[in-house]
Amino acid sequence: MASTMASKTCSFVSRWKHLLRQPATNAKSWTHHARRTCANISGADPYKCADKIDIEALFISPKVQNFLQKLTGFDVDKIFAPIPVPLNTPRYKFLTDEQLEEELQDSRRRARKKLQMPPVLRERKPCEKVLSKDPDIQGFTSSSYVFTDISYGYKDRERLIVVREPEGVLRTANWEERERMLQTYFTNKDKSFYMPKMFEPGYLQDVLDKQWYRFVLDRACIQFEPDDAEYIRVTHATYDHIDAKRGFDELRSTRHFGPMAFYLAVVGKVDNLLIDLLQREMIEDTGHLLRLFYHIHPPADGTQVDENTENIELLKFYIRNNSQKRSHMELALQTYLEIRSSREETEKNLASARGHS
């Protein structure tokens, strides 16, 4: 029966395959922006449609990737932080200076590979499509039958999976059915067959309150596809929680910092991250973040923001025109400038004292 049904539905492959590649079009309005904002920040949700901002093209553009990589940082001690592993016999190597340098370069390559960012995609469109209606077989069975092409060499998105319903309707499988069938025939041992409880809203909040951000994001990357609505919900909830608690340092030098910074820039919520960077005296990173922000949302007055713009001037421009927390930003910038001025004065006095001695 399976082979007969597969042959009947092969002709429909070309009819539904293109559907899987179409971008989502159901847009929702979003309103979490201050009145002082760039002209094109408000509008349709960019994670659902590309009417205002094409997040997919933006994220993979070399300029944005360069900003995000600089913002992420490269702390080797954090990238290769100790993790619990089974006990084993340690290995010792005697190396020449040249061999040691090769090992260090290999470690840097592995570190950069571990920092490879998860893709940022729009929410996928429903893929369910009716292929035929056969009322003659209605009531033949009380169960739905799922037919899966398990031939070798097909990508998951291109694999034919159809469902015959008791009413006689033959349709393509929806996303949930596809995920379950793919997990059945092509098992990922790290992925759960059903969505883990920790991702349900009530439980997710408890996990986030414990600030297990990396655990949540790593687990979401395993469990969901990057264009799955659940993946977008979980990651955005995590980013919002980090922003509210200012727990940004937890994600620094991890593969998740870039997508988080990109999300905050897209939705226009970079104030807390800027304040955190100023408090840590990471003035170069404030410049990278604001150049990313204005690359996504060009200033409404046409002001050009480029690499030659001084970081302090760029911060002042943002505070005047786009900040949602203007007083907090002004205080953070003033504190940073006073600390820097005090440090420069101290260094100058020390240098002068050494000159007299």
C-alpha positions as CSV (number, residue, x, y, z in Angstrom):
1,M,0.0,0.0,0.0
2,A,2.9,2.4,0.9
3,S,4.6,1.9,-2.5
4,T,1.3,2.5,-4.4
5,M,0.6,5.6,-2.4
6,A,4.2,6.9,-3.0
7,S,3.9,6.4,-6.7
8,K,0.6,8.3,-6.8
9,T,2.0,11.2,-4.9
10,C,5.4,11.5,-6.7
11,S,3.8,13.8,-9.3
12,F,2.9,16.2,-6.6
13,V,6.5,16.8,-5.4
14,S,7.1,19.7,-7.7
15,R,3.8,21.3,-6.6
16,W,4.6,21.5,-3.0
17,K,8.4,21.6,-2.8
18,H,8.5,25.3,-3.7
19,L,6.1,26.0,-0.8
20,L,8.8,25.1,1.7
21,R,11.1,27.8,0.3
22,Q,8.6,30.7,0.4
23,P,9.2,33.3,3.1
24,A,6.5,33.9,5.7
25,T,4.0,36.7,5.0
26,N,1.7,36.9,8.0
27,A,2.9,40.1,9.6
28,K,2.0,41.5,13.0
29,S,2.5,45.0,14.2
30,W,4.9,45.6,17.1
31,T,5.0,48.7,19.3
32,H,7.8,48.4,21.8
33,H,9.6,51.5,20.6
34,A,10.1,55.0,22.1
35,R,8.8,58.1,20.4
36,R,12.4,59.2,19.6
37,T,13.3,56.6,17.1
38,C,14.5,56.1,13.5
39,A,12.0,56.5,10.8
40,N,11.9,52.9,9.8
41,I,12.1,51.0,13.1
42,S,8.4,50.6,13.6
43,G,6.3,48.5,11.3
44,A,5.8,44.8,10.6
45,D,7.6,42.2,12.7
46,P,10.9,41.6,10.7
47,Y,11.0,38.0,12.2
48,K,7.8,37.3,10.3
49,C,8.1,39.2,7.1
50,A,10.6,41.2,5.1
51,D,8.4,44.2,4.3
52,K,10.6,46.6,6.3
53,I,13.8,44.7,7.2
54,D,15.1,41.6,5.6
55,I,16.8,40.1,8.6
56,E,18.1,37.1,6.8
57,A,20.0,39.1,4.2
58,L,21.2,41.6,6.9
59,F,22.5,38.9,9.3
60,I,24.7,37.2,6.7
61,S,26.0,40.4,5.2
62,P,29.8,40.7,5.7
63,K,29.4,44.1,7.4
64,V,26.9,42.9,10.0
65,Q,28.9,39.7,10.6
66,N,32.0,41.8,11.2
67,F,30.2,44.0,13.8
68,L,28.8,40.9,15.6
69,Q,32.1,39.1,15.7
70,K,33.8,42.1,17.3
71,L,30.9,42.5,19.8
72,T,31.1,38.8,20.7
73,G,34.7,38.9,21.9
74,F,37.3,36.2,21.9
75,D,38.0,35.0,25.4
76,V,39.8,31.7,25.0
77,D,39.5,30.8,28.7
78,K,35.7,31.1,28.4
79,I,35.4,29.4,25.1
80,F,37.4,26.4,26.4
81,A,36.0,26.6,29.9
82,P,36.2,23.3,31.8
83,I,33.1,21.1,31.5
84,P,32.2,17.8,33.3
85,V,33.5,14.9,31.3
86,P,34.2,11.2,32.2
87,L,37.6,10.6,33.7
88,N,40.3,9.5,31.3
89,T,44.1,9.2,31.1
90,P,45.7,12.6,30.5
91,R,48.0,13.0,27.5
92,Y,51.3,14.9,27.6
93,K,53.2,16.1,24.5
94,F,56.8,17.3,24.2
95,L,56.8,20.0,21.5
96,T,59.2,22.3,19.8
97,D,58.5,26.0,19.6
98,E,57.2,25.5,16.1
99,Q,55.0,22.6,17.1
100,L,53.7,24.7,20.0
101,E,52.8,27.6,17.7
102,E,51.0,25.1,15.4
103,E,49.0,23.8,18.4
104,L,48.1,27.3,19.4
105,Q,46.9,28.2,15.9
106,D,44.8,25.0,15.8
107,S,43.3,26.0,19.2
108,R,42.4,29.4,17.8
109,R,40.8,27.8,14.8
110,R,38.7,25.5,17.0
111,A,37.8,28.5,19.2
112,R,36.5,30.4,16.2
113,K,34.6,27.4,15.1
114,K,32.9,27.2,18.5
115,L,31.9,30.8,18.1
116,Q,30.0,30.2,14.8
117,M,26.7,31.9,15.3
118,P,23.3,30.1,14.8
119,P,21.5,31.4,11.7
120,V,18.8,34.1,12.0
121,L,15.8,33.3,9.9
122,R,12.2,34.5,9.5
123,E,9.4,32.4,10.9
124,R,8.5,29.7,8.4
125,K,5.2,29.6,6.6
126,P,2.8,26.7,7.1
127,C,3.7,24.0,4.6
128,E,0.4,22.0,4.7
129,K,-1.2,21.7,1.3
130,V,-4.1,19.6,0.0
131,L,-3.0,17.4,-2.9
132,S,-6.3,15.6,-3.6
133,K,-9.7,14.8,-2.2
134,D,-11.0,11.2,-2.7
135,P,-14.5,11.0,-1.1
136,D,-14.8,7.4,-2.4
137,I,-12.5,6.1,0.4
138,Q,-14.0,8.2,3.1
139,G,-14.6,6.1,6.2
140,F,-12.4,3.3,5.0
141,T,-10.3,3.7,8.2
142,S,-10.6,5.7,11.4
143,S,-6.9,6.6,11.4
144,S,-4.6,8.9,9.4
145,Y,-1.8,7.3,7.5
146,V,1.6,9.0,7.1
147,F,3.8,8.1,4.1
148,T,7.4,9.1,4.2
149,D,10.0,8.8,1.4
150,I,13.1,7.5,3.2
151,S,15.2,7.3,0.1
152,Y,18.9,8.2,0.6
153,G,20.2,11.6,-0.5
154,Y,17.3,14.0,0.2
155,K,17.6,17.0,2.4
156,D,15.0,17.1,5.2
157,R,13.2,20.1,3.7
158,E,12.9,18.3,0.3
159,R,11.8,14.9,1.6
160,L,8.3,13.9,0.6
161,I,6.0,13.3,3.5
162,V,2.2,13.1,2.9
163,V,-0.8,12.2,5.1
164,R,-4.0,10.4,4.1
165,E,-6.8,11.4,6.4
166,P,-9.9,9.3,7.2
167,E,-12.1,11.8,5.2
168,G,-10.1,10.9,2.0
169,V,-8.0,14.0,1.9
170,L,-4.4,13.6,0.8
171,R,-2.2,16.4,1.9
172,T,1.4,17.3,2.7
173,A,2.4,16.9,6.3
174,N,2.5,19.9,8.5
175,W,5.7,21.0,10.2
176,E,5.0,19.1,13.4
177,E,4.3,15.9,11.5
178,R,7.4,16.3,9.4
179,E,9.5,16.8,12.5
180,R,8.1,13.6,14.1
181,M,8.6,11.5,11.0
182,L,12.1,12.8,10.4
183,Q,13.0,12.1,14.1
184,T,11.5,8.6,13.7
185,Y,13.5,7.6,10.6
186,F,16.5,9.8,10.9
187,T,17.0,10.0,14.7
188,N,19.0,12.7,16.3
189,K,20.1,11.2,19.6
190,D,20.4,14.7,21.3
191,K,16.9,15.8,20.2
192,S,13.7,14.9,22.1
193,F,10.8,13.4,20.2
194,Y,8.5,15.9,21.9
195,M,9.2,19.4,22.9
196,P,10.9,19.4,26.4
197,K,8.9,20.8,29.2
198,M,11.5,23.4,29.9
199,F,10.5,25.3,26.8
200,E,6.9,25.7,27.8
201,P,6.2,29.3,28.9
202,G,5.6,28.5,32.6
203,Y,8.8,26.3,33.0
204,L,10.9,28.5,30.7
205,Q,10.4,31.5,33.0
206,D,11.7,29.5,35.9
207,V,14.8,28.4,34.0
208,L,15.5,31.9,32.9
209,D,15.1,33.3,36.4
210,K,18.0,31.0,37.3
211,Q,20.0,32.6,34.5
212,W,20.8,29.4,32.7
213,Y,20.9,31.3,29.4
214,R,23.5,29.3,27.6
215,F,21.9,26.0,28.6
216,V,18.5,27.2,27.2
217,L,20.0,28.6,23.9
218,D,22.2,25.5,23.3
219,R,19.2,23.2,23.9
220,A,17.0,25.3,21.6
221,C,19.5,24.9,18.8
222,I,19.4,21.2,19.1
223,Q,15.6,20.8,19.5
224,F,14.3,23.3,16.9
225,E,15.0,24.5,13.4
226,P,16.1,28.2,13.3
227,D,12.9,29.2,11.5
228,D,10.6,27.3,13.8
229,A,8.2,29.6,15.6
230,E,9.1,27.9,18.9
231,Y,12.8,28.5,18.4
232,I,12.1,32.2,17.8
233,R,9.8,32.4,20.8
234,V,12.3,30.7,23.1
235,T,15.4,32.7,21.9
236,H,13.6,36.0,22.0
237,A,12.2,35.4,25.5
238,T,15.8,34.6,26.6
239,Y,17.2,37.7,25.0
240,D,14.5,39.9,26.5
241,H,15.2,38.3,30.0
242,I,19.0,38.9,29.6
243,D,18.2,42.5,28.5
244,A,16.0,43.1,31.5
245,K,18.5,41.6,34.0
246,R,21.5,43.0,32.2
247,G,23.1,39.5,32.1
248,F,25.0,40.2,28.9
249,D,28.3,38.9,30.2
250,E,26.9,35.4,30.4
251,L,26.9,35.2,26.6
252,R,30.1,37.0,25.8
253,S,32.6,34.9,23.9
254,T,29.8,32.4,23.1
255,R,28.1,31.8,19.7
256,H,24.8,33.3,21.1
257,F,26.0,36.8,21.8
258,G,25.9,37.9,18.1
259,P,22.3,36.8,17.5
260,M,21.3,38.5,20.8
261,A,23.0,41.8,19.8
262,F,21.4,41.6,16.4
263,Y,18.0,41.0,17.8
264,L,18.3,44.0,20.2
265,A,19.5,46.2,17.4
266,V,16.6,45.1,15.1
267,V,13.9,45.8,17.7
268,G,15.6,49.0,18.9
269,K,16.4,47.9,22.5
270,V,20.2,48.6,22.8
271,D,20.2,51.0,25.7
272,N,20.8,48.4,28.4
273,L,23.6,46.8,26.4
274,L,25.2,50.2,25.8
275,I,25.1,51.0,29.5
276,D,26.7,47.7,30.3
277,L,29.4,48.3,27.8
278,L,30.1,51.8,29.3
279,Q,30.2,50.5,32.8
280,R,32.8,47.9,31.6
281,E,34.7,50.7,29.8
282,M,34.3,48.8,26.5
283,I,34.0,52.0,24.4
284,E,35.1,50.4,21.2
285,D,32.2,47.9,21.5
286,T,29.7,50.7,22.0
287,G,30.8,52.0,18.6
288,H,30.4,48.6,17.0
289,L,26.9,48.3,18.4
290,L,25.8,51.7,17.4
291,R,27.2,51.3,13.9
292,L,25.2,48.0,13.7
293,F,22.1,49.8,14.9
294,Y,22.4,52.6,12.4
295,H,23.2,50.2,9.6
296,I,19.9,48.5,10.3
297,H,18.0,51.7,11.1
298,P,19.6,54.7,9.2
299,P,19.1,58.0,10.9
300,A,15.9,59.8,9.9
301,D,17.7,63.1,9.3
302,G,20.1,61.5,6.8
303,T,23.2,61.7,9.0
304,Q,26.0,59.5,7.8
305,V,27.4,57.1,10.4
306,D,30.7,55.4,9.3
307,E,33.9,54.0,10.8
308,N,35.4,57.5,11.0
309,T,32.7,58.7,13.5
310,E,34.2,59.0,17.0
311,N,32.6,56.6,19.5
312,I,31.8,59.3,22.0
313,E,30.2,61.5,19.4
314,L,28.2,58.6,18.1
315,L,27.0,57.9,21.7
316,K,25.9,61.5,22.1
317,F,24.1,61.4,18.8
318,Y,22.2,58.3,19.8
319,I,21.3,59.7,23.2
320,R,19.9,62.9,21.6
321,N,17.9,61.1,18.9
322,N,17.1,57.5,19.7
323,S,17.7,56.6,23.3
324,Q,14.8,55.1,25.2
325,K,16.5,55.7,28.5
326,R,18.1,59.0,27.9
327,S,18.8,60.0,31.6
328,H,20.4,56.6,32.3
329,M,22.5,56.8,29.1
330,E,23.6,60.3,29.9
331,L,24.6,59.3,33.5
332,A,26.5,56.2,32.2
333,L,28.4,58.3,29.6
334,Q,29.2,61.1,32.1
335,T,30.5,58.5,34.6
336,Y,32.7,56.9,32.0
337,L,34.1,60.3,30.9
338,E,34.9,61.2,34.5
339,I,36.6,57.9,35.1
340,R,38.7,58.2,32.0
341,S,39.6,61.8,32.7
342,S,40.6,60.9,36.3
343,R,42.7,58.0,35.0
344,E,44.5,60.2,32.4
345,E,45.2,62.9,35.1
346,T,46.6,60.2,37.4
347,E,48.8,58.8,34.7
348,K,50.0,62.3,33.8
349,N,50.9,63.1,37.4
350,L,52.8,59.8,37.7
351,A,54.7,60.5,34.6
352,S,55.5,64.0,35.8
353,A,56.7,62.6,39.2
354,R,59.0,60.1,37.5
355,G,60.4,62.9,35.4
356,H,61.4,64.9,38.5
357,S,62.8,61.9,40.3
